[in-house]
Amino acid sequence: MTTQAELIAAVAKDAGVSQADAGRVLEAIVKNIHSSLTDGGDVRISNLGVFDTAARAAREGRNPATGATINIAASKAVRFRVSKPLKDAVNK
């Protein structure tokens, strides 16, 4: 597993910039992904994949502790669909 700090350090080294600059760039990327998804859009990153949202309908569920029926409200879920080049690289 790679932490955010490790990712920032690796990006800074690969790009030849300071860790502070790499951290600001990563924060800006995450902020813009959040903004696009909350506005109902999607984010497509070549050779990585697509972030988008999917609607979940309201439904009935069960409380596992009591077995009582509960109503689960409709919601949106964030999805990530991996690109073919990344999928192929992981499955080598």
Biopython code that builds the backbone (N, CA, C, O; Angstrom):
import numpy as np
from Bio.PDB.StructureBuilder import StructureBuilder

atoms = [
    (1, "MET", "N", (0.847, -1.169, 0.000)),
    (1, "MET", "CA", (0.000, 0.000, 0.000)),
    (1, "MET", "C", (0.897, 1.238, 0.000)),
    (1, "MET", "O", (1.916, 1.284, 0.689)),
    (2, "THR", "N", (0.504, 2.219, -0.770)),
    (2, "THR", "CA", (1.229, 3.482, -0.837)),
    (2, "THR", "C", (0.407, 4.559, -0.150)),
    (2, "THR", "O", (-0.778, 4.728, -0.433)),
    (3, "THR", "N", (1.049, 5.285, 0.757)),
    (3, "THR", "CA", (0.361, 6.372, 1.447)),
    (3, "THR", "C", (0.408, 7.644, 0.602)),
    (3, "THR", "O", (1.148, 7.721, -0.379)),
    (4, "GLN", "N", (-0.379, 8.626, 0.988)),
    (4, "GLN", "CA", (-0.388, 9.902, 0.283)),
    (4, "GLN", "C", (0.994, 10.541, 0.334)),
    (4, "GLN", "O", (1.456, 11.087, -0.667)),
    (5, "ALA", "N", (1.659, 10.481, 1.485)),
    (5, "ALA", "CA", (2.987, 11.070, 1.623)),
    (5, "ALA", "C", (3.995, 10.378, 0.705)),
    (5, "ALA", "O", (4.845, 11.037, 0.106)),
    (6, "GLU", "N", (3.900, 9.053, 0.593)),
    (6, "GLU", "CA", (4.793, 8.319, -0.295)),
    (6, "GLU", "C", (4.520, 8.664, -1.753)),
    (6, "GLU", "O", (5.452, 8.779, -2.549)),
    (7, "LEU", "N", (3.248, 8.830, -2.106)),
    (7, "LEU", "CA", (2.883, 9.211, -3.465)),
    (7, "LEU", "C", (3.427, 10.599, -3.794)),
    (7, "LEU", "O", (3.970, 10.812, -4.878)),
    (8, "ILE", "N", (3.288, 11.522, -2.883)),
    (8, "ILE", "CA", (3.800, 12.888, -3.092)),
    (8, "ILE", "C", (5.310, 12.859, -3.272)),
    (8, "ILE", "O", (5.839, 13.535, -4.155)),
    (9, "ALA", "N", (6.012, 12.086, -2.450)),
    (9, "ALA", "CA", (7.470, 11.991, -2.555)),
    (9, "ALA", "C", (7.887, 11.406, -3.907)),
    (9, "ALA", "O", (8.837, 11.887, -4.525)),
    (10, "ALA", "N", (7.184, 10.380, -4.360)),
    (10, "ALA", "CA", (7.509, 9.753, -5.642)),
    (10, "ALA", "C", (7.250, 10.703, -6.806)),
    (10, "ALA", "O", (8.056, 10.786, -7.732)),
    (11, "VAL", "N", (6.125, 11.420, -6.762)),
    (11, "VAL", "CA", (5.801, 12.375, -7.820)),
    (11, "VAL", "C", (6.835, 13.497, -7.843)),
    (11, "VAL", "O", (7.284, 13.906, -8.914)),
    (12, "ALA", "N", (7.213, 13.995, -6.672)),
    (12, "ALA", "CA", (8.209, 15.063, -6.596)),
    (12, "ALA", "C", (9.528, 14.614, -7.209)),
    (12, "ALA", "O", (10.159, 15.365, -7.953)),
    (13, "LYS", "N", (9.942, 13.398, -6.900)),
    (13, "LYS", "CA", (11.203, 12.870, -7.437)),
    (13, "LYS", "C", (11.120, 12.697, -8.949)),
    (13, "LYS", "O", (12.020, 13.120, -9.674)),
    (14, "ASP", "N", (10.028, 12.068, -9.435)),
    (14, "ASP", "CA", (9.889, 11.815, -10.870)),
    (14, "ASP", "C", (9.766, 13.096, -11.682)),
    (14, "ASP", "O", (10.281, 13.172, -12.798)),
    (15, "ALA", "N", (9.085, 14.109, -11.131)),
    (15, "ALA", "CA", (8.857, 15.361, -11.858)),
    (15, "ALA", "C", (9.967, 16.386, -11.622)),
    (15, "ALA", "O", (10.014, 17.412, -12.301)),
    (16, "GLY", "N", (10.857, 16.120, -10.670)),
    (16, "GLY", "CA", (11.931, 17.059, -10.383)),
    (16, "GLY", "C", (11.445, 18.341, -9.743)),
    (16, "GLY", "O", (11.980, 19.418, -10.006)),
    (17, "VAL", "N", (10.418, 18.225, -8.892)),
    (17, "VAL", "CA", (9.883, 19.393, -8.185)),
    (17, "VAL", "C", (9.944, 19.123, -6.689)),
    (17, "VAL", "O", (10.235, 18.006, -6.261)),
    (18, "SER", "N", (9.666, 20.157, -5.896)),
    (18, "SER", "CA", (9.670, 19.975, -4.444)),
    (18, "SER", "C", (8.462, 19.161, -3.999)),
    (18, "SER", "O", (7.452, 19.077, -4.699)),
    (19, "GLN", "N", (8.590, 18.569, -2.825)),
    (19, "GLN", "CA", (7.460, 17.815, -2.281)),
    (19, "GLN", "C", (6.287, 18.744, -1.997)),
    (19, "GLN", "O", (5.134, 18.334, -2.126)),
    (20, "ALA", "N", (6.559, 19.975, -1.615)),
    (20, "ALA", "CA", (5.477, 20.936, -1.351)),
    (20, "ALA", "C", (4.701, 21.204, -2.640)),
    (20, "ALA", "O", (3.471, 21.243, -2.626)),
    (21, "ASP", "N", (5.411, 21.388, -3.751)),
    (21, "ASP", "CA", (4.728, 21.623, -5.036)),
    (21, "ASP", "C", (3.937, 20.397, -5.463)),
    (21, "ASP", "O", (2.799, 20.517, -5.917)),
    (22, "ALA", "N", (4.532, 19.219, -5.321)),
    (22, "ALA", "CA", (3.838, 17.982, -5.685)),
    (22, "ALA", "C", (2.591, 17.794, -4.820)),
    (22, "ALA", "O", (1.560, 17.340, -5.316)),
    (23, "GLY", "N", (2.675, 18.137, -3.539)),
    (23, "GLY", "CA", (1.532, 18.037, -2.645)),
    (23, "GLY", "C", (0.408, 18.967, -3.061)),
    (23, "GLY", "O", (-0.763, 18.588, -3.025)),
    (24, "ARG", "N", (0.763, 20.192, -3.457)),
    (24, "ARG", "CA", (-0.260, 21.144, -3.907)),
    (24, "ARG", "C", (-0.930, 20.664, -5.195)),
    (24, "ARG", "O", (-2.137, 20.831, -5.367)),
    (25, "VAL", "N", (-0.160, 20.077, -6.086)),
    (25, "VAL", "CA", (-0.723, 19.560, -7.334)),
    (25, "VAL", "C", (-1.680, 18.408, -7.031)),
    (25, "VAL", "O", (-2.775, 18.353, -7.590)),
    (26, "LEU", "N", (-1.280, 17.493, -6.156)),
    (26, "LEU", "CA", (-2.156, 16.371, -5.806)),
    (26, "LEU", "C", (-3.444, 16.872, -5.161)),
    (26, "LEU", "O", (-4.526, 16.383, -5.484)),
    (27, "GLU", "N", (-3.340, 17.842, -4.253)),
    (27, "GLU", "CA", (-4.529, 18.411, -3.624)),
    (27, "GLU", "C", (-5.453, 19.048, -4.666)),
    (27, "GLU", "O", (-6.674, 18.926, -4.569)),
    (28, "ALA", "N", (-4.874, 19.726, -5.662)),
    (28, "ALA", "CA", (-5.678, 20.359, -6.709)),
    (28, "ALA", "C", (-6.379, 19.300, -7.562)),
    (28, "ALA", "O", (-7.537, 19.474, -7.941)),
    (29, "ILE", "N", (-5.685, 18.212, -7.860)),
    (29, "ILE", "CA", (-6.297, 17.134, -8.653)),
    (29, "ILE", "C", (-7.480, 16.541, -7.894)),
    (29, "ILE", "O", (-8.562, 16.383, -8.460)),
    (30, "VAL", "N", (-7.284, 16.215, -6.624)),
    (30, "VAL", "CA", (-8.350, 15.626, -5.814)),
    (30, "VAL", "C", (-9.523, 16.596, -5.694)),
    (30, "VAL", "O", (-10.679, 16.184, -5.798)),
    (31, "LYS", "N", (-9.241, 17.861, -5.479)),
    (31, "LYS", "CA", (-10.293, 18.878, -5.362)),
    (31, "LYS", "C", (-11.116, 18.947, -6.650)),
    (31, "LYS", "O", (-12.342, 19.042, -6.592)),
    (32, "ASN", "N", (-10.464, 18.900, -7.792)),
    (32, "ASN", "CA", (-11.174, 18.980, -9.062)),
    (32, "ASN", "C", (-11.957, 17.715, -9.369)),
    (32, "ASN", "O", (-13.018, 17.791, -9.989)),
    (33, "ILE", "N", (-11.468, 16.560, -8.956)),
    (33, "ILE", "CA", (-12.238, 15.323, -9.103)),
    (33, "ILE", "C", (-13.501, 15.418, -8.254)),
    (33, "ILE", "O", (-14.592, 15.097, -8.725)),
    (34, "HIS", "N", (-13.357, 15.859, -7.002)),
    (34, "HIS", "CA", (-14.524, 16.039, -6.117)),
    (34, "HIS", "C", (-15.535, 16.977, -6.759)),
    (34, "HIS", "O", (-16.728, 16.677, -6.803)),
    (35, "SER", "N", (-15.063, 18.098, -7.250)),
    (35, "SER", "CA", (-15.944, 19.105, -7.827)),
    (35, "SER", "C", (-16.699, 18.562, -9.036)),
    (35, "SER", "O", (-17.904, 18.777, -9.166)),
    (36, "SER", "N", (-16.002, 17.867, -9.910)),
    (36, "SER", "CA", (-16.642, 17.315, -11.102)),
    (36, "SER", "C", (-17.697, 16.289, -10.732)),
    (36, "SER", "O", (-18.785, 16.290, -11.307)),
    (37, "LEU", "N", (-17.396, 15.412, -9.782)),
    (37, "LEU", "CA", (-18.348, 14.377, -9.383)),
    (37, "LEU", "C", (-19.562, 14.963, -8.678)),
    (37, "LEU", "O", (-20.681, 14.504, -8.907)),
    (38, "THR", "N", (-19.370, 15.963, -7.828)),
    (38, "THR", "CA", (-20.508, 16.563, -7.130)),
    (38, "THR", "C", (-21.384, 17.367, -8.080)),
    (38, "THR", "O", (-22.568, 17.568, -7.810)),
    (39, "ASP", "N", (-20.805, 17.835, -9.206)),
    (39, "ASP", "CA", (-21.594, 18.545, -10.219)),
    (39, "ASP", "C", (-22.262, 17.589, -11.197)),
    (39, "ASP", "O", (-22.920, 18.033, -12.138)),
    (40, "GLY", "N", (-22.105, 16.284, -10.992)),
    (40, "GLY", "CA", (-22.756, 15.294, -11.841)),
    (40, "GLY", "C", (-21.944, 14.856, -13.045)),
    (40, "GLY", "O", (-22.440, 14.096, -13.876)),
    (41, "GLY", "N", (-20.708, 15.318, -13.157)),
    (41, "GLY", "CA", (-19.867, 14.947, -14.289)),
    (41, "GLY", "C", (-19.036, 13.706, -13.998)),
    (41, "GLY", "O", (-19.224, 13.026, -12.990)),
    (42, "ASP", "N", (-18.122, 13.437, -14.904)),
    (42, "ASP", "CA", (-17.187, 12.342, -14.684)),
    (42, "ASP", "C", (-15.780, 12.840, -14.964)),
    (42, "ASP", "O", (-15.594, 13.927, -15.511)),
    (43, "VAL", "N", (-14.793, 12.042, -14.585)),
    (43, "VAL", "CA", (-13.388, 12.390, -14.790)),
    (43, "VAL", "C", (-12.732, 11.226, -15.501)),
    (43, "VAL", "O", (-12.717, 10.104, -14.995)),
    (44, "ARG", "N", (-12.188, 11.498, -16.679)),
    (44, "ARG", "CA", (-11.521, 10.465, -17.476)),
    (44, "ARG", "C", (-10.024, 10.756, -17.498)),
    (44, "ARG", "O", (-9.597, 11.824, -17.936)),
    (45, "ILE", "N", (-9.237, 9.803, -17.027)),
    (45, "ILE", "CA", (-7.783, 9.941, -17.017)),
    (45, "ILE", "C", (-7.209, 8.818, -17.877)),
    (45, "ILE", "O", (-7.346, 7.640, -17.549)),
    (46, "SER", "N", (-6.565, 9.198, -18.979)),
    (46, "SER", "CA", (-6.008, 8.202, -19.896)),
    (46, "SER", "C", (-5.065, 7.259, -19.156)),
    (46, "SER", "O", (-4.304, 7.683, -18.287)),
    (47, "ASN", "N", (-5.121, 6.012, -19.501)),
    (47, "ASN", "CA", (-4.286, 4.951, -18.937)),
    (47, "ASN", "C", (-4.515, 4.714, -17.449)),
    (47, "ASN", "O", (-3.761, 3.968, -16.823)),
    (48, "LEU", "N", (-5.540, 5.333, -16.873)),
    (48, "LEU", "CA", (-5.901, 5.068, -15.482)),
    (48, "LEU", "C", (-7.335, 4.578, -15.405)),
    (48, "LEU", "O", (-7.575, 3.440, -15.000)),
    (49, "GLY", "N", (-8.302, 5.422, -15.790)),
    (49, "GLY", "CA", (-9.690, 5.003, -15.776)),
    (49, "GLY", "C", (-10.640, 6.172, -15.698)),
    (49, "GLY", "O", (-10.274, 7.316, -15.968)),
    (50, "VAL", "N", (-11.884, 5.862, -15.317)),
    (50, "VAL", "CA", (-12.952, 6.861, -15.272)),
    (50, "VAL", "C", (-13.599, 6.853, -13.890)),
    (50, "VAL", "O", (-14.014, 5.807, -13.392)),
    (51, "PHE", "N", (-13.678, 8.027, -13.284)),
    (51, "PHE", "CA", (-14.441, 8.220, -12.060)),
    (51, "PHE", "C", (-15.798, 8.751, -12.473)),
    (51, "PHE", "O", (-15.871, 9.701, -13.253)),
    (52, "ASP", "N", (-16.885, 8.160, -11.968)),
    (52, "ASP", "CA", (-18.219, 8.687, -12.222)),
    (52, "ASP", "C", (-19.141, 8.308, -11.065)),
    (52, "ASP", "O", (-18.714, 7.674, -10.099)),
    (53, "THR", "N", (-20.397, 8.700, -11.174)),
    (53, "THR", "CA", (-21.355, 8.386, -10.114)),
    (53, "THR", "C", (-22.462, 7.508, -10.665)),
    (53, "THR", "O", (-22.767, 7.545, -11.857)),
    (54, "ALA", "N", (-23.058, 6.723, -9.787)),
    (54, "ALA", "CA", (-24.182, 5.862, -10.142)),
    (54, "ALA", "C", (-25.276, 6.063, -9.104)),
    (54, "ALA", "O", (-25.000, 6.151, -7.908)),
    (55, "ALA", "N", (-26.513, 6.133, -9.568)),
    (55, "ALA", "CA", (-27.648, 6.302, -8.664)),
    (55, "ALA", "C", (-28.030, 4.958, -8.060)),
    (55, "ALA", "O", (-28.073, 3.940, -8.750)),
    (56, "ARG", "N", (-28.303, 4.972, -6.774)),
    (56, "ARG", "CA", (-28.813, 3.789, -6.079)),
    (56, "ARG", "C", (-30.248, 4.081, -5.664)),
    (56, "ARG", "O", (-30.520, 5.090, -5.013)),
    (57, "ALA", "N", (-31.144, 3.217, -6.034)),
    (57, "ALA", "CA", (-32.558, 3.409, -5.712)),
    (57, "ALA", "C", (-32.810, 3.145, -4.226)),
    (57, "ALA", "O", (-32.056, 2.424, -3.573)),
    (58, "ALA", "N", (-33.877, 3.739, -3.710)),
    (58, "ALA", "CA", (-34.297, 3.451, -2.340)),
    (58, "ALA", "C", (-34.722, 1.981, -2.272)),
    (58, "ALA", "O", (-35.239, 1.428, -3.243)),
    (59, "ARG", "N", (-34.498, 1.370, -1.132)),
    (59, "ARG", "CA", (-34.832, -0.048, -1.006)),
    (59, "ARG", "C", (-35.040, -0.400, 0.457)),
    (59, "ARG", "O", (-34.718, 0.381, 1.352)),
    (60, "GLU", "N", (-35.579, -1.580, 0.681)),
    (60, "GLU", "CA", (-35.724, -2.086, 2.037)),
    (60, "GLU", "C", (-34.542, -2.978, 2.362)),
    (60, "GLU", "O", (-34.028, -3.698, 1.506)),
    (61, "GLY", "N", (-34.126, -2.917, 3.606)),
    (61, "GLY", "CA", (-33.042, -3.768, 4.074)),
    (61, "GLY", "C", (-33.401, -4.348, 5.425)),
    (61, "GLY", "O", (-34.503, -4.135, 5.932)),
    (62, "ARG", "N", (-32.479, -5.072, 5.998)),
    (62, "ARG", "CA", (-32.701, -5.655, 7.325)),
    (62, "ARG", "C", (-31.567, -5.270, 8.246)),
    (62, "ARG", "O", (-30.399, -5.278, 7.856)),
    (63, "ASN", "N", (-31.920, -4.935, 9.466)),
    (63, "ASN", "CA", (-30.928, -4.695, 10.504)),
    (63, "ASN", "C", (-30.369, -6.065, 10.892)),
    (63, "ASN", "O", (-31.120, -6.912, 11.377)),
    (64, "PRO", "N", (-29.076, -6.303, 10.692)),
    (64, "PRO", "CA", (-28.538, -7.631, 10.965)),
    (64, "PRO", "C", (-28.579, -8.013, 12.450)),
    (64, "PRO", "O", (-28.591, -9.198, 12.783)),
    (65, "ALA", "N", (-28.601, -7.028, 13.330)),
    (65, "ALA", "CA", (-28.622, -7.324, 14.762)),
    (65, "ALA", "C", (-30.009, -7.745, 15.238)),
    (65, "ALA", "O", (-30.141, -8.643, 16.070)),
    (66, "THR", "N", (-31.045, -7.089, 14.702)),
    (66, "THR", "CA", (-32.404, -7.357, 15.198)),
    (66, "THR", "C", (-33.289, -8.072, 14.193)),
    (66, "THR", "O", (-34.306, -8.661, 14.560)),
    (67, "GLY", "N", (-32.901, -8.019, 12.919)),
    (67, "GLY", "CA", (-33.735, -8.611, 11.883)),
    (67, "GLY", "C", (-34.877, -7.717, 11.453)),
    (67, "GLY", "O", (-35.669, -8.096, 10.590)),
    (68, "ALA", "N", (-34.977, -6.524, 12.046)),
    (68, "ALA", "CA", (-36.063, -5.593, 11.716)),
    (68, "ALA", "C", (-35.867, -5.024, 10.312)),
    (68, "ALA", "O", (-34.738, -4.795, 9.879)),
    (69, "THR", "N", (-36.971, -4.799, 9.610)),
    (69, "THR", "CA", (-36.928, -4.188, 8.284)),
    (69, "THR", "C", (-36.667, -2.696, 8.433)),
    (69, "THR", "O", (-37.273, -2.032, 9.274)),
    (70, "ILE", "N", (-35.762, -2.175, 7.612)),
    (70, "ILE", "CA", (-35.458, -0.743, 7.622)),
    (70, "ILE", "C", (-35.534, -0.225, 6.190)),
    (70, "ILE", "O", (-35.350, -0.985, 5.239)),
    (71, "ASN", "N", (-35.802, 1.059, 6.040)),
    (71, "ASN", "CA", (-35.808, 1.690, 4.728)),
    (71, "ASN", "C", (-34.450, 2.325, 4.496)),
    (71, "ASN", "O", (-33.951, 3.069, 5.341)),
    (72, "ILE", "N", (-33.852, 2.031, 3.346)),
    (72, "ILE", "CA", (-32.566, 2.598, 2.964)),
    (72, "ILE", "C", (-32.849, 3.646, 1.893)),
    (72, "ILE", "O", (-33.435, 3.342, 0.854)),
    (73, "ALA", "N", (-32.432, 4.872, 2.154)),
    (73, "ALA", "CA", (-32.725, 5.994, 1.252)),
    (73, "ALA", "C", (-31.944, 5.867, -0.055)),
    (73, "ALA", "O", (-30.894, 5.226, -0.107)),
    (74, "ALA", "N", (-32.470, 6.484, -1.098)),
    (74, "ALA", "CA", (-31.761, 6.559, -2.370)),
    (74, "ALA", "C", (-30.478, 7.365, -2.166)),
    (74, "ALA", "O", (-30.430, 8.281, -1.345)),
    (75, "SER", "N", (-29.453, 7.014, -2.915)),
    (75, "SER", "CA", (-28.182, 7.715, -2.779)),
    (75, "SER", "C", (-27.397, 7.598, -4.080)),
    (75, "SER", "O", (-27.811, 6.910, -5.013)),
    (76, "LYS", "N", (-26.274, 8.271, -4.124)),
    (76, "LYS", "CA", (-25.349, 8.173, -5.247)),
    (76, "LYS", "C", (-24.070, 7.528, -4.741)),
    (76, "LYS", "O", (-23.652, 7.765, -3.607)),
    (77, "ALA", "N", (-23.454, 6.717, -5.578)),
    (77, "ALA", "CA", (-22.195, 6.072, -5.235)),
    (77, "ALA", "C", (-21.145, 6.480, -6.256)),
    (77, "ALA", "O", (-21.447, 6.642, -7.438)),
    (78, "VAL", "N", (-19.915, 6.645, -5.796)),
    (78, "VAL", "CA", (-18.810, 6.936, -6.699)),
    (78, "VAL", "C", (-18.280, 5.613, -7.233)),
    (78, "VAL", "O", (-18.045, 4.668, -6.480)),
    (79, "ARG", "N", (-18.098, 5.569, -8.556)),
    (79, "ARG", "CA", (-17.551, 4.373, -9.196)),
    (79, "ARG", "C", (-16.214, 4.716, -9.840)),
    (79, "ARG", "O", (-15.959, 5.863, -10.206)),
    (80, "PHE", "N", (-15.368, 3.700, -9.969)),
    (80, "PHE", "CA", (-14.139, 3.836, -10.739)),
    (80, "PHE", "C", (-14.061, 2.655, -11.679)),
    (80, "PHE", "O", (-14.111, 1.501, -11.252)),
    (81, "ARG", "N", (-13.938, 2.947, -12.954)),
    (81, "ARG", "CA", (-13.792, 1.895, -13.958)),
    (81, "ARG", "C", (-12.380, 1.984, -14.512)),
    (81, "ARG", "O", (-11.987, 2.999, -15.087)),
    (82, "VAL", "N", (-11.633, 0.925, -14.334)),
    (82, "VAL", "CA", (-10.228, 0.904, -14.720)),
    (82, "VAL", "C", (-10.076, 0.857, -16.241)),
    (82, "VAL", "O", (-10.895, 0.258, -16.939)),
    (83, "SER", "N", (-9.009, 1.502, -16.748)),
    (83, "SER", "CA", (-8.747, 1.502, -18.187)),
    (83, "SER", "C", (-8.136, 0.165, -18.607)),
    (83, "SER", "O", (-7.578, -0.561, -17.784)),
    (84, "LYS", "N", (-8.247, -0.145, -19.876)),
    (84, "LYS", "CA", (-7.707, -1.402, -20.395)),
    (84, "LYS", "C", (-6.179, -1.471, -20.233)),
    (84, "LYS", "O", (-5.675, -2.515, -19.819)),
    (85, "PRO", "N", (-5.423, -0.407, -20.540)),
    (85, "PRO", "CA", (-3.966, -0.514, -20.354)),
    (85, "PRO", "C", (-3.557, -0.814, -18.906)),
    (85, "PRO", "O", (-2.631, -1.590, -18.673)),
    (86, "LEU", "N", (-4.243, -0.203, -17.937)),
    (86, "LEU", "CA", (-3.919, -0.470, -16.540)),
    (86, "LEU", "C", (-4.318, -1.897, -16.163)),
    (86, "LEU", "O", (-3.566, -2.598, -15.486)),
    (87, "LYS", "N", (-5.495, -2.322, -16.601)),
    (87, "LYS", "CA", (-5.948, -3.677, -16.309)),
    (87, "LYS", "C", (-4.983, -4.708, -16.874)),
    (87, "LYS", "O", (-4.648, -5.690, -16.211)),
    (88, "ASP", "N", (-4.537, -4.474, -18.109)),
    (88, "ASP", "CA", (-3.582, -5.396, -18.741)),
    (88, "ASP", "C", (-2.245, -5.406, -17.998)),
    (88, "ASP", "O", (-1.636, -6.464, -17.839)),
    (89, "ALA", "N", (-1.778, -4.230, -17.538)),
    (89, "ALA", "CA", (-0.507, -4.147, -16.815)),
    (89, "ALA", "C", (-0.578, -4.882, -15.476)),
    (89, "ALA", "O", (0.379, -5.548, -15.080)),
    (90, "VAL", "N", (-1.700, -4.763, -14.786)),
    (90, "VAL", "CA", (-1.860, -5.431, -13.482)),
    (90, "VAL", "C", (-1.940, -6.940, -13.664)),
    (90, "VAL", "O", (-1.495, -7.692, -12.797)),
    (91, "ASN", "N", (-2.500, -7.387, -14.777)),
    (91, "ASN", "CA", (-2.699, -8.816, -15.004)),
    (91, "ASN", "C", (-1.544, -9.496, -15.755)),
    (91, "ASN", "O", (-1.704, -10.625, -16.219)),
    (92, "LYS", "N", (-0.405, -8.846, -15.881)),
    (92, "LYS", "CA", (0.755, -9.455, -16.545)),
    (92, "LYS", "C", (1.354, -10.531, -15.688)),
    (92, "LYS", "O", (2.339, -11.157, -16.081)),
]
sb = StructureBuilder()
sb.init_structure("model")
sb.init_model(0)
sb.init_chain("A")
sb.init_seg("    ")
for serial, (resi, resn, name, xyz) in enumerate(atoms, 1):
    if name == "N":
        sb.init_residue(resn, " ", resi, " ")
    sb.init_atom(name, np.array(xyz, "f"), 0.0, 1.0, " ", f" {name:<3s}", serial, name[0])
structure = sb.get_structure()
